[in-house]
Amino acid sequence: MLSPNLARIRQFAVVPSLPRKLEPLLDLACNLWWTWHPEAVRLFERIDANLWEQTHHNPVQLVGRCSQTRLDELAADEGFLVSLQRVEANLTRHMEREPWLAQHERNPGDFTIAYFCTEFGLSECLQIYSGGLGCLAGDHLKSASELALPLVGVGLLYRHGYFQQYLNADGWQQEFYADLDFSNLPVREVLGDDGRQIKVYVHLPGHDVAIALWKVRVGRIDLYLLDTNLPENIEADRGITGHLYGGDMEMRIQQEIVLGIGGVRALEAVGIRPDICHMNEGHSAFLALERITRLVHEHDVSFDIARHYAAASHVFTTHTPVPAGIDRFPPELIVKYFSHYHDDLRLDMEGLLALGRENVSARTEFFSMAVLALRTADWCNGVSALHGVVSRKMWQNIWPGVPEPEIPINHVTNGVHARSWMSRELIELLDGYLGPQWQVNPSDQTGWSSIHEGPDEELWRIHERCRRRLIRWTRQQLRRYVETRGADATMIENAAEALDPNALTIGFARRFATYKRGNLILKDPDRLLRMLGNSDRPVQFIIAGKAHPADGAGKELIRDLVHFARDAKVGRRIVFVENYDINVARHLVQGCDVWLNTPRRGMEASGTSGMKAALNGVLNCSVLDGWWDEAFSPDVGWAVGGGETYLNGDVQDDVESRALYDLIEKYIIPLFYDRDDRGTPAQWVARMKDSIAILAPRFNTNRMVRQYVEDLYLPALHRTRRLGADGLGSARAAAEMTWHLREAWNDLRIEEVAPETPEPLGVGEEMELSVVASLGRLAPDQVRVQVYFGMLDNDGRIADGAATDLEHLEDLGDGRHRFSGGIAATGSGRHGFALRVIPGTELIGDMVLPGLIYWDHLPALAPSLDEPEDTTASGSAA
């Protein structure tokens, strides 16, 4: 192998020599629109089915490796050419479709959204993803294309992608990294007017790093990918975009500087200045600093003014339900990488470090990328209803004094892109019963309900075909594994006979982390063996998933499962499929009968694999966590437990494993094998239909992306345009008002409340309140005086309270003002109310500002003779 360090290597490109009639194939191959259109996939399969599999479903490499003889044959094949023209016409229609927003009542006109993520899962042939986060990002782009949104994606182009998995003879996970050949992938260089690849630069300690731009077409959406593997970079910097989630803490901060700061500069280099930036997880949060820096210098304003404007245009989606999952850097590392940068922000280093701390005064606290995103984005969300609750609890310290339900982190429940994950047979069935509209608008609930009109036997035949395909494919994978390891004929024969194409098949596939409890099914091995050994009503498990290379405990889980599966008593009823990726996932979610998920409740932010299964009529059996907590009903699957929480993990594992065994033995197995005289499990198929009709319209990314637009993107755009008016004049006014509020906040007092101890109140009867508040230097139109009212729990706390504004009645002089209003109880029992003051200016609106909430407190107790006097005021600025 000749290294460019030894000799100058002159590069040139070699492109396929396609007959003129086949030239549209390259355009199709280079637009990942084909990944969710079965007719396009069939077209590539017709070129050479074996080569299609060998290239890992990579149409660019397929066309490049196809023999000239075969290409000439296809150019003379009228049937193939007609299919090619039809697929090309479908792509053209997709590209020219009227944007969804064009007919929307809130159509905002021209604007651009930039969607940043550290990984994108679009196809198995483009290995720049690891799992759920990447697949969600890829599905987000696909739905944005279907809705014709003005959106671009920004990510990193990893030379080696994520690791490839194989197991050694002992079942221990091993890793290796492939070398991605960009010239044979559906990714293209972004060229400037001079015909050269566009590059931007970021500064690392002591030097600059060059970043090249590449582009992937995803239907109508452009995904820009950043690459530091350039000859002008030093060897260490060339490796920044080498591996996804690889390397040490320094590598992570370098990658996130390239993604966030480099990503903003890359968009600028191609003429894109996005109105909205969406940070999908905190890895890209440095983009906020770069955008603030640009505003500071372009408008000659302070950091605070620029931050007010930039934050209005930032959306942050958190996917992590535990603090340990957040990227956090020691302060000295931030100083090392940003000592040159903070002056550009017009901020000292301490101010920059405070942006990443929960407690801004804790100088030794690590710098959190999630906290940076929360402090520089006005729009934040979790990815399921339960995860929204978990996130508000996890980050409530950033907004001290704010009741947990009012923490400004909402939720947009994840979804999956329907046609990317459904079997082609099911897509064709739905075309027949739902018509073409379901493909354009799969969030339309009325269309999906038409699945009930089809005969049970037809849906069941399709599902059985998918299961048989899964079993056949799994056997091929197992045979390949054992042959690669030099196994004897007996082991090869066993692999070829693994699993039963007619047996109840339960799938479990996800990242192997301990909280996901991949070994929960092994808790009672004897009970499991009895299920597996039942020849009358057989049960089998197909399991897949990767553990992070540094996660020894996760690797132990895989080895335990593999060892159990090799036991002769198991009878080849449990198999582990290596190297979990999009292709493996697609086979499993289309062919299994039941999808199993067993995380510890509260630890799964959303989970999307179960959604993919549900789209195919696969029934979910899961702990009530993530999406399943809001999706579950007895008509569409089973719940393991009732949403309980446990202090002792071992007790939880014991209780929930027994609940899982009970569900499988008493409900799932009998229902699956209860057949009518035509061999169809009618009650099972009824649940399959309900799963598709009820869950598909709720948990797909077309619904999800529309919700992002309506709940986050459009409000962010409206606020951004408002603050940006008159050369950031409104942003300047908002920043000045915030400073005024902070300076005067400690002057606030609640002086009088009437009635102080109200008489009992009848249900529905209104209590009139009169409150005198001392506002000090603040005017009554700059604040909102509120009564916070609700039921009391046994500890005297207001549970599930709600706030109501009091009306300003009169100015009493000396900064004192009277406010009044009423509250009414809708039910009997113990109730309570408290008074508070929050900002109320029009410029700030409903934004919850950290530290700006004042609660009426009891006066401090008088000090004893032995204690120093406490000068704390009776109120507090939390």
Phi, psi and omega in degrees: 000127182267124181270143175295348174286339182266323183216152176285120182253120179269126187262150172208159184260145173241124183243155180300142176265088184270138168303150186306320183293340182260002184302327177300342180301322182294320177297319178295317183296328185268006175238116186289010168308327183298337186294339179242024177230103184304328181293330176286320178298317178300323180300315179292323178298324181293335179297310178190102187298318180293317180293327176301318178289319181297327180274008179059043177061044179251102185292332178294313178291325178302309181295323181290329183264350181293139182294151179296327178298315180294321179297319178295323177298317181294324180295339179259001183267105184298322179298317179295318182294322177297317178297319179299315180296322180294316179295318179299320179294322178295319177297318179299317178298320178298316183291336184255006182297143178295133180300143178303320183291342182299329180257007183280142181295341179251028180307117186270001186082203185288132172195169182224138176250133173249124185250111184258133175206149182282347178212150178224120177258099183250325181200153178296341181279348180243089191276065177243036180218160176245324184187228190300317181299315181293318179295322176298315180297318178297317179294327176300315180294320181296317178290325175300324177292316180296327178273356180056046178281150175279073188233143171234151177255154177223127179208194180246144178258099185278126182295329181244359178061211176265161187292152173264139188253140164214160182252140176279184185299335181270000182085012180272133182295133172242156182232146167215161184241130177281160176254107185284128179265097186299331182292341179247027177236161179284057180221139185230148176297144173266117187258146175271184180298336180274004179082003180259156180296132181289138178228148172233174186224145169234156182261128169247166186310114174089352183195167176260153178241129177276143181230123178267149181255135173234163182221139173243134176267127178238084188064241179273352189263136173263128174251115179267129182241140187253140189221124178258004181281073185236147183301329183284349178271150175291163187304317181298320181287331177296335181274359181301318178260036180278310188229138173283127179056036177248171175082183184264192183297324179294321178297321181295317181291326176295315178299321184283333171292316179298315182293309186283301182286313179297325180296318177297318180292326178295315178298319177300321183293334178258014174083022180248121173242093188296145175280327181233135173242125181253116177267104179273094191079166191279357184301331185261013190295341177296345177300328180297319179295320180294318180291323177295317179302316180296319179294320179305314186274327180289327183249001180052057182236171179283168176302316185296319179295314180296321180294320178303316182289313183297316183299328179297335183257007183252132174246131180237124176251119177265137180244003191250121182269000180225142181302329183296340181274001183267140173290122180227137184239141177297149183306322183295333178287322176296318178300317181300317187267346184235013179297333178276349196257329190294330178297324178296334177278352189056047183217139176282169185297323179297321177295321178294315180298324181296334179296337182255011181251143169292314176258106188297340182269351184275095189293339180266356182293140178294152180275117184261128178293327177293319179295319176304315179295317180296325182277348182239014177227129178278351186231111186229144181209151167269184190243014168197166181299315180294321179294329174300317177297313180299318182293319178297322178291320184292326187249016185294340179295338179288334179240070185299138178088350181273128177304142187307317181296342182264358175304131189282057172233109180267200176216146167232108184295135181300166173215182176228154181280114193305305188286346176285340189240346180279149177293150181296328178295320180289323176300316180294323177297315180293325175304321182289323185263328183260343185079176185290344186296330182296333179284328180280323184225070183289359175271004177279107185296327184295326180291316184296330182295345179293348178301334180291342183283340182282152178297142178303319185298326182292314178296320182293321178298318178298316182294319178297324177297319179294321179294316179297322177296319177299314181296316180298315180295319180297318177300320179298318179296315181297318180297319180296320179301309186289326177294320179299327182270008176072036182289160179279176185298326181295315180295322178295319179295319178298319179297321182290341182251007181295145174070162182237122184294349181251000185274155173302121187245120181252129181252143174219113182214122181183177176296138180270087171246153188299325183291341178279348172053057179296343180256013181299327181293344180268005187301321178238086186300324181295318179294321178295318180298324178296321177294314183293331184271003181282107183283338180283320181228074187291148176233142178217156183236134170244124188236141177210158177152157179246146168260145176303142183307332181266002185263087180297323180295321177295322178294326177298321179300316179298314182297320178300317180295317181295317179298317179296319182295333182278350179298133182301331181292337181289331175064039177059032180265353175232128177228150176247123179265123184281159170060057180304125176210191183299320181294316177298314181300318182299315179298317185290313185289342178270334190250344179285162175266324182229140177248121187258137178213124189227048179286165168288131184303135181091352182261346180258112183299311178218294187083117182245349181297323178295329176294318179298320178295316183300324178300333181264010181080010176282133185272135182272141171230107192211154166298147180283079181221158178056224184295328185292337178297328178259346184266333190296136162210156183300343181282342189239001180163202185228148178250130174274109184082183183241026180086021181286158172242150185229143175279332182252115183296325180294320177296317179300315180299319181294313182295314186283333175293319178294322177296322179294313178301318180299316180300314182294314185287318190266338186236310188289308181299310180300320182294320182294321185265007176274097187252149174274186185291350176259007178082014181259131175280089191301316181291325177295315181295326177300320177290324176302314180296318178297321179301315180291312186292324185269317188272325184302314181289339182271328190240048172240158187285342173296317174297315183299312182293321176299322179292320175302317181298309188285324185266337186232304186297311183291316174300321178296318179296318179298314181293321179297315180296324180292314181289335182274356181297148177057045176061047182069022180300318180289325176296321177298316180295321179295318179294318180294321178295320179298318178295319178299317178298316182295320181293327185260357191295323182289354177278349187291141175212145166261116187262322183221141175224125178228132357283143181288316177233089187293155174286163176306144186243137176283153178302127180085349180280141185264138175256124178273131180245142173234125186232132172253121180242136173266113185263356179060238183275001182264146178269155182297336178275003177259355181224168171235118174270126188230153168254130180253120197225143176175182178291150176260140173271186185291344177264009178079016180266146175283119180258134178054048180285165177221146183257142177230133178290140171265150184269138177286125182258311185202154175268118183267000180089158179057034178079006181264138183220147178257135178234152179215162179175180183228156174228150180219138180268139179264354178211162182278170180121185181280126178236164176208163175219157176222157180254143179211164176230133176228164177301147183220022181281153181297325182293325181277328177062228183267008180297136177264111184265127180305132175087352183251070170213127181245127177250139173292119183250160170293147175299148178295146178295147178295137182290149175282171181295337183269356185244146175292153181293135177266119184263015179296135179289161182287343174249172181215147169262101185292000000 
